[in-house]
Amino acid sequence: DVQKKFRINSFYMDSEIERDVMNGHADYTPIHNSELPYMFRSGRINVDVAIIQVCPPDLHGFCSLGTSVDITKAAVEAAKVVIAEVNRQMPRTLGDSFIHVSQIDYLVEVDYPVGHEMDDEAVSPEVVKAIAVNAAKLVADGATIQVGIGKIPNAVLGELKDKKNLGIHTEMFSDGLIDLVECGAVNGTKKSIHKDKIVTSFVIGSARLIDFVNNNPTIEFHPSDYTNNPVTIAQNSKMISINTASTVDLTGQVLSDRTGLDYVPNPGGMPDFIRGAIIGRGRSIIVMPS
């Protein structure tokens, strides 16, 4: 019914988008998340309307973008019209995460939860445990780490509780990081930039995670052209990038955006963090079942 009204051009492939792309009803633009803010601001990708969600404004009229600063802030700055759901349950996250109500054309008040449980991949617990134990051996005390999303990266975090003075500079994180902070393994004291702070651009997770990031001064949210910039990443001493992959071929090529002929969700910040870690003489770890 709406195909004559607008056409989807997605930067993130899932099963529904893939079906529409293959049927000729939608488009997919593969692009690094670090490049999207520039594409919006420069007009290379035109943004007529940005539909976003924010927390209620503070006394000075500023709303936090909450769980998703990544490319959202740049979209707001570039859009001709901004429509914002003001959600009473959206956490107030700190950092470069605020927009003023004067930047919003239409406000819609809502009140519903923003946290949700993540779907786990079909990998046996024994395999996940073995991968996590192996990966944890490659993480030294005082390292700054980036970790991807899913059961295996979360399991790796679970094996780092005996480490000391870890720092976090990542595109995103979920519930697995909370226990590391609460047990003291993550404190950011050895970070070379944003000392004592957890740096991220968005979070996905349960209600517990939403409570954890709400008004938490130890967590800074930044747009993805900063968090995912390889130059920024390389400034972190002992940077370790930990990511999953869908396929590694016999020549060593790592694929994270397709399996055979089928697309899976795009690699997000993975290529940027791998490059940034290596530029900074850090380490890239790929975790997956053999």
C-alpha positions as a Markdown table, in Angstrom:
| # | Residue | x | y | z |
|---|---|---|---|---|
| 1 | Asp | 0.0 | 0.0 | 0.0 |
| 2 | Val | 2.8 | 2.4 | 0.7 |
| 3 | Gln | 5.2 | 1.4 | -2.1 |
| 4 | Lys | 4.0 | 4.4 | -4.2 |
| 5 | Lys | 4.6 | 6.8 | -1.2 |
| 6 | Phe | 8.2 | 6.1 | -0.3 |
| 7 | Arg | 11.1 | 3.6 | -1.0 |
| 8 | Ile | 13.3 | 2.1 | 1.7 |
| 9 | Asn | 17.1 | 2.6 | 1.3 |
| 10 | Ser | 18.6 | 0.7 | 4.2 |
| 11 | Phe | 22.1 | 0.7 | 5.5 |
| 12 | Tyr | 21.5 | -2.4 | 7.5 |
| 13 | Met | 20.4 | -5.7 | 6.0 |
| 14 | Asp | 18.0 | -8.1 | 7.7 |
| 15 | Ser | 15.7 | -10.8 | 6.3 |
| 16 | Glu | 12.8 | -8.5 | 5.6 |
| 17 | Ile | 14.9 | -5.8 | 3.9 |
| 18 | Glu | 16.7 | -8.5 | 1.9 |
| 19 | Arg | 13.4 | -9.9 | 0.6 |
| 20 | Asp | 12.3 | -6.4 | -0.5 |
| 21 | Val | 15.6 | -5.7 | -2.1 |
| 22 | Met | 15.5 | -9.0 | -4.1 |
| 23 | Asn | 12.0 | -8.2 | -5.1 |
| 24 | Gly | 13.0 | -4.7 | -6.4 |
| 25 | His | 11.0 | -2.8 | -3.7 |
| 26 | Ala | 13.9 | -1.5 | -1.6 |
| 27 | Asp | 17.6 | -0.6 | -1.8 |
| 28 | Tyr | 20.6 | -1.5 | 0.4 |
| 29 | Thr | 23.6 | 0.7 | 0.7 |
| 30 | Pro | 26.6 | -1.0 | 2.3 |
| 31 | Ile | 28.6 | 1.6 | 4.2 |
| 32 | His | 30.7 | 1.9 | 7.2 |
| 33 | Asn | 28.8 | 3.4 | 10.2 |
| 34 | Ser | 31.7 | 5.9 | 10.7 |
| 35 | Glu | 31.0 | 7.4 | 7.2 |
| 36 | Leu | 27.2 | 7.9 | 7.6 |
| 37 | Pro | 27.2 | 11.1 | 9.6 |
| 38 | Tyr | 29.4 | 12.8 | 7.0 |
| 39 | Met | 27.1 | 11.6 | 4.2 |
| 40 | Phe | 24.1 | 13.1 | 6.0 |
| 41 | Arg | 25.8 | 16.4 | 6.8 |
| 42 | Ser | 27.3 | 16.9 | 3.3 |
| 43 | Gly | 24.0 | 16.1 | 1.6 |
| 44 | Arg | 25.4 | 13.1 | -0.3 |
| 45 | Ile | 22.6 | 11.2 | 1.4 |
| 46 | Asn | 19.5 | 13.6 | 1.6 |
| 47 | Val | 17.5 | 13.5 | 4.8 |
| 48 | Asp | 14.1 | 15.1 | 4.5 |
| 49 | Val | 12.6 | 13.8 | 7.7 |
| 50 | Ala | 14.3 | 12.3 | 10.8 |
| 51 | Ile | 12.0 | 10.3 | 13.0 |
| 52 | Ile | 13.8 | 9.8 | 16.4 |
| 53 | Gln | 13.2 | 9.1 | 20.0 |
| 54 | Val | 14.4 | 11.1 | 22.9 |
| 55 | Cys | 14.1 | 11.4 | 26.7 |
| 56 | Pro | 12.0 | 14.3 | 28.2 |
| 57 | Pro | 13.8 | 17.7 | 28.1 |
| 58 | Asp | 15.7 | 19.0 | 31.1 |
| 59 | Leu | 15.2 | 22.4 | 32.7 |
| 60 | His | 17.3 | 23.9 | 29.9 |
| 61 | Gly | 15.4 | 22.4 | 27.1 |
| 62 | Phe | 17.9 | 19.7 | 26.1 |
| 63 | Cys | 16.8 | 16.1 | 25.3 |
| 64 | Ser | 19.1 | 13.2 | 25.3 |
| 65 | Leu | 19.1 | 10.8 | 22.4 |
| 66 | Gly | 19.2 | 8.0 | 24.9 |
| 67 | Thr | 20.2 | 4.6 | 23.7 |
| 68 | Ser | 21.1 | 5.6 | 20.1 |
| 69 | Val | 23.4 | 8.5 | 19.3 |
| 70 | Asp | 25.4 | 6.7 | 16.6 |
| 71 | Ile | 24.1 | 8.2 | 13.3 |
| 72 | Thr | 21.0 | 9.8 | 14.8 |
| 73 | Lys | 22.6 | 13.0 | 15.9 |
| 74 | Ala | 23.9 | 13.7 | 12.4 |
| 75 | Ala | 20.5 | 12.9 | 10.9 |
| 76 | Val | 18.8 | 15.4 | 13.2 |
| 77 | Glu | 21.4 | 18.1 | 12.2 |
| 78 | Ala | 20.8 | 17.4 | 8.5 |
| 79 | Ala | 17.1 | 16.8 | 8.3 |
| 80 | Lys | 14.6 | 19.4 | 7.0 |
| 81 | Val | 12.0 | 18.1 | 9.5 |
| 82 | Val | 12.6 | 16.3 | 12.8 |
| 83 | Ile | 9.8 | 14.3 | 14.5 |
| 84 | Ala | 10.6 | 13.1 | 18.0 |
| 85 | Glu | 8.9 | 10.6 | 20.2 |
| 86 | Val | 9.5 | 11.9 | 23.8 |
| 87 | Asn | 9.6 | 8.7 | 25.7 |
| 88 | Arg | 9.4 | 8.9 | 29.5 |
| 89 | Gln | 11.2 | 5.6 | 29.7 |
| 90 | Met | 14.1 | 6.6 | 27.5 |
| 91 | Pro | 17.3 | 6.9 | 29.6 |
| 92 | Arg | 19.1 | 10.2 | 29.8 |
| 93 | Thr | 22.5 | 9.3 | 28.5 |
| 94 | Leu | 25.5 | 11.6 | 28.7 |
| 95 | Gly | 28.3 | 12.8 | 26.4 |
| 96 | Asp | 27.7 | 14.2 | 22.9 |
| 97 | Ser | 24.2 | 13.0 | 23.1 |
| 98 | Phe | 21.9 | 16.1 | 23.4 |
| 99 | Ile | 19.7 | 18.1 | 21.1 |
| 100 | His | 17.7 | 21.1 | 22.0 |
| 101 | Val | 13.9 | 21.2 | 21.7 |
| 102 | Ser | 14.3 | 24.0 | 19.2 |
| 103 | Gln | 15.8 | 21.5 | 16.8 |
| 104 | Ile | 12.6 | 19.4 | 16.9 |
| 105 | Asp | 9.6 | 20.3 | 14.7 |
| 106 | Tyr | 7.1 | 17.9 | 16.1 |
| 107 | Leu | 6.9 | 16.2 | 19.6 |
| 108 | Val | 4.9 | 13.1 | 20.3 |
| 109 | Glu | 4.7 | 12.0 | 23.9 |
| 110 | Val | 4.9 | 8.2 | 24.5 |
| 111 | Asp | 5.5 | 6.0 | 27.4 |
| 112 | Tyr | 6.8 | 2.4 | 26.7 |
| 113 | Pro | 9.9 | 0.3 | 27.6 |
| 114 | Val | 12.9 | 0.6 | 25.3 |
| 115 | Gly | 14.9 | -2.3 | 26.6 |
| 116 | His | 14.6 | -5.8 | 25.2 |
| 117 | Glu | 16.3 | -9.2 | 25.5 |
| 118 | Met | 18.6 | -10.2 | 22.7 |
| 119 | Asp | 18.0 | -13.3 | 20.6 |
| 120 | Asp | 20.9 | -15.8 | 21.1 |
| 121 | Glu | 22.6 | -17.5 | 18.2 |
| 122 | Ala | 22.2 | -21.3 | 17.8 |
| 123 | Val | 25.6 | -22.2 | 19.2 |
| 124 | Ser | 26.0 | -24.8 | 22.0 |
| 125 | Pro | 26.9 | -23.5 | 25.5 |
| 126 | Glu | 30.0 | -25.7 | 25.5 |
| 127 | Val | 31.3 | -24.2 | 22.2 |
| 128 | Val | 30.6 | -20.6 | 23.4 |
| 129 | Lys | 32.4 | -21.3 | 26.7 |
| 130 | Ala | 35.5 | -22.7 | 24.9 |
| 131 | Ile | 35.7 | -19.7 | 22.5 |
| 132 | Ala | 35.3 | -17.3 | 25.3 |
| 133 | Val | 38.1 | -18.9 | 27.4 |
| 134 | Asn | 40.5 | -18.9 | 24.5 |
| 135 | Ala | 39.7 | -15.2 | 23.6 |
| 136 | Ala | 40.1 | -14.0 | 27.2 |
| 137 | Lys | 43.6 | -15.4 | 27.3 |
| 138 | Leu | 44.5 | -12.8 | 24.6 |
| 139 | Val | 43.3 | -9.8 | 26.6 |
| 140 | Ala | 46.0 | -8.3 | 28.9 |
| 141 | Asp | 45.4 | -6.2 | 32.0 |
| 142 | Gly | 45.0 | -2.5 | 31.2 |
| 143 | Ala | 43.7 | -3.1 | 27.7 |
| 144 | Thr | 41.0 | -1.0 | 26.1 |
| 145 | Ile | 38.5 | -3.3 | 24.4 |
| 146 | Gln | 35.8 | -3.2 | 21.8 |
| 147 | Val | 33.3 | -6.0 | 21.7 |
| 148 | Gly | 30.5 | -6.9 | 19.2 |
| 149 | Ile | 27.0 | -8.1 | 19.9 |
| 150 | Gly | 25.8 | -11.6 | 20.5 |
| 151 | Lys | 26.1 | -14.6 | 22.7 |
| 152 | Ile | 29.8 | -15.2 | 22.0 |
| 153 | Pro | 31.0 | -11.6 | 22.6 |
| 154 | Asn | 29.0 | -11.5 | 25.8 |
| 155 | Ala | 30.6 | -14.8 | 26.9 |
| 156 | Val | 34.0 | -13.3 | 26.3 |
| 157 | Leu | 33.1 | -10.5 | 28.6 |
| 158 | Gly | 32.1 | -13.0 | 31.2 |
| 159 | Glu | 35.6 | -14.5 | 31.1 |
| 160 | Leu | 37.3 | -11.2 | 31.8 |
| 161 | Lys | 36.2 | -10.8 | 35.4 |
| 162 | Asp | 39.7 | -11.6 | 36.8 |
| 163 | Lys | 41.3 | -8.9 | 34.6 |
| 164 | Lys | 42.4 | -5.6 | 36.0 |
| 165 | Asn | 42.0 | -2.0 | 34.8 |
| 166 | Leu | 40.2 | -2.7 | 31.5 |
| 167 | Gly | 38.9 | 0.2 | 29.5 |
| 168 | Ile | 36.0 | 0.3 | 27.0 |
| 169 | His | 35.9 | 2.1 | 23.6 |
| 170 | Thr | 33.3 | 0.5 | 21.5 |
| 171 | Glu | 30.5 | 1.1 | 19.0 |
| 172 | Met | 27.9 | -0.6 | 21.2 |
| 173 | Phe | 27.5 | -2.8 | 24.2 |
| 174 | Ser | 24.8 | -4.9 | 25.9 |
| 175 | Asp | 24.2 | -6.5 | 29.3 |
| 176 | Gly | 27.5 | -8.4 | 29.4 |
| 177 | Leu | 29.5 | -5.3 | 30.3 |
| 178 | Ile | 27.5 | -4.5 | 33.5 |
| 179 | Asp | 29.0 | -7.3 | 35.6 |
| 180 | Leu | 32.5 | -6.3 | 34.5 |
| 181 | Val | 32.0 | -2.8 | 35.7 |
| 182 | Glu | 30.4 | -3.9 | 39.0 |
| 183 | Cys | 33.2 | -6.4 | 39.8 |
| 184 | Gly | 35.8 | -3.7 | 39.1 |
| 185 | Ala | 37.5 | -5.3 | 36.1 |
| 186 | Val | 36.5 | -2.3 | 34.0 |
| 187 | Asn | 37.4 | 1.1 | 35.4 |
| 188 | Gly | 39.2 | 2.9 | 32.6 |
| 189 | Thr | 42.1 | 4.0 | 34.7 |
| 190 | Lys | 44.7 | 2.9 | 32.1 |
| 191 | Lys | 42.9 | 4.5 | 29.1 |
| 192 | Ser | 45.0 | 6.9 | 27.0 |
| 193 | Ile | 41.9 | 8.9 | 25.9 |
| 194 | His | 38.6 | 9.4 | 27.8 |
| 195 | Lys | 40.3 | 8.2 | 30.9 |
| 196 | Asp | 37.9 | 6.6 | 33.5 |
| 197 | Lys | 35.1 | 6.7 | 30.9 |
| 198 | Ile | 33.2 | 4.0 | 28.9 |
| 199 | Val | 32.8 | 5.3 | 25.3 |
| 200 | Thr | 30.1 | 4.0 | 23.0 |
| 201 | Ser | 27.6 | 5.2 | 20.4 |
| 202 | Phe | 24.6 | 3.0 | 21.2 |
| 203 | Val | 23.4 | 0.2 | 23.4 |
| 204 | Ile | 21.0 | -2.7 | 23.0 |
| 205 | Gly | 19.8 | -4.8 | 25.9 |
| 206 | Ser | 17.5 | -5.4 | 28.8 |
| 207 | Ala | 15.8 | -3.1 | 31.3 |
| 208 | Arg | 18.8 | -3.7 | 33.5 |
| 209 | Leu | 21.0 | -2.1 | 30.9 |
| 210 | Ile | 18.7 | 0.8 | 30.4 |
| 211 | Asp | 18.9 | 1.5 | 34.2 |
| 212 | Phe | 22.6 | 1.1 | 34.1 |
| 213 | Val | 23.2 | 3.8 | 31.4 |
| 214 | Asn | 20.6 | 6.2 | 32.7 |
| 215 | Asn | 22.4 | 9.4 | 34.0 |
| 216 | Asn | 25.6 | 7.3 | 34.4 |
| 217 | Pro | 28.5 | 9.8 | 34.4 |
| 218 | Thr | 31.0 | 7.0 | 33.7 |
| 219 | Ile | 29.5 | 6.4 | 30.2 |
| 220 | Glu | 29.9 | 8.8 | 27.3 |
| 221 | Phe | 27.8 | 8.4 | 24.2 |
| 222 | His | 29.3 | 9.9 | 21.0 |
| 223 | Pro | 28.3 | 9.9 | 17.3 |
| 224 | Ser | 29.7 | 7.0 | 15.2 |
| 225 | Asp | 32.0 | 9.2 | 13.1 |
| 226 | Tyr | 33.9 | 9.7 | 16.4 |
| 227 | Thr | 33.6 | 6.3 | 18.2 |
| 228 | Asn | 34.2 | 4.4 | 14.9 |
| 229 | Asn | 36.9 | 6.6 | 13.4 |
| 230 | Pro | 40.0 | 4.4 | 13.1 |
| 231 | Val | 42.2 | 7.4 | 14.0 |
| 232 | Thr | 40.3 | 7.8 | 17.2 |
| 233 | Ile | 40.4 | 4.1 | 17.9 |
| 234 | Ala | 44.1 | 3.9 | 17.3 |
| 235 | Gln | 44.8 | 6.5 | 20.1 |
| 236 | Asn | 43.7 | 3.9 | 22.7 |
| 237 | Ser | 46.7 | 2.1 | 24.1 |
| 238 | Lys | 46.6 | -1.7 | 24.0 |
| 239 | Met | 43.4 | -1.6 | 22.0 |
| 240 | Ile | 41.8 | -5.0 | 21.4 |
| 241 | Ser | 38.9 | -5.5 | 19.0 |
| 242 | Ile | 36.7 | -8.6 | 19.6 |
| 243 | Asn | 34.2 | -9.4 | 16.9 |
| 244 | Thr | 32.3 | -12.3 | 15.4 |
| 245 | Ala | 32.3 | -13.5 | 11.8 |
| 246 | Ser | 30.0 | -15.6 | 9.6 |
| 247 | Thr | 32.8 | -17.1 | 7.4 |
| 248 | Val | 36.6 | -17.3 | 7.2 |
| 249 | Asp | 37.8 | -18.7 | 3.9 |
| 250 | Leu | 41.0 | -20.7 | 3.3 |
| 251 | Thr | 43.0 | -17.6 | 2.3 |
| 252 | Gly | 42.1 | -15.9 | 5.6 |
| 253 | Gln | 39.4 | -13.5 | 4.3 |
| 254 | Val | 36.8 | -12.7 | 7.1 |
| 255 | Leu | 33.2 | -12.1 | 6.1 |
| 256 | Ser | 30.7 | -10.8 | 8.5 |
| 257 | Asp | 28.0 | -9.5 | 6.2 |
| 258 | Arg | 27.0 | -12.6 | 4.3 |
| 259 | Thr | 26.9 | -16.4 | 4.5 |
| 260 | Gly | 27.2 | -17.9 | 1.0 |
| 261 | Leu | 24.8 | -16.0 | -1.2 |
| 262 | Asp | 22.7 | -14.8 | 1.8 |
| 263 | Tyr | 23.1 | -11.4 | 3.4 |
| 264 | Val | 23.2 | -11.1 | 7.1 |
| 265 | Pro | 23.2 | -7.8 | 9.1 |
| 266 | Asn | 26.0 | -5.5 | 7.9 |
| 267 | Pro | 29.4 | -5.5 | 9.6 |
| 268 | Gly | 28.6 | -2.2 | 11.4 |
| 269 | Gly | 31.7 | -0.9 | 13.0 |
| 270 | Met | 33.7 | -4.1 | 12.8 |
| 271 | Pro | 36.0 | -3.0 | 9.9 |
| 272 | Asp | 36.7 | 0.4 | 11.5 |
| 273 | Phe | 37.6 | -1.2 | 14.8 |
| 274 | Ile | 39.8 | -3.8 | 13.3 |
| 275 | Arg | 41.7 | -1.2 | 11.3 |
| 276 | Gly | 41.9 | 1.2 | 14.3 |
| 277 | Ala | 43.3 | -1.5 | 16.6 |
| 278 | Ile | 46.0 | -2.6 | 14.2 |
| 279 | Ile | 47.0 | 1.0 | 13.3 |
| 280 | Gly | 47.5 | 1.6 | 17.1 |
| 281 | Arg | 49.6 | -1.6 | 17.4 |
| 282 | Gly | 46.8 | -3.3 | 19.2 |
| 283 | Arg | 45.1 | -6.6 | 18.5 |
| 284 | Ser | 42.1 | -7.9 | 16.5 |
| 285 | Ile | 40.4 | -11.0 | 17.7 |
| 286 | Ile | 37.8 | -12.8 | 15.5 |
| 287 | Val | 35.6 | -15.2 | 17.5 |
| 288 | Met | 33.4 | -17.9 | 15.9 |
| 289 | Pro | 32.7 | -21.7 | 16.0 |
| 290 | Ser | 35.1 | -23.7 | 13.9 |
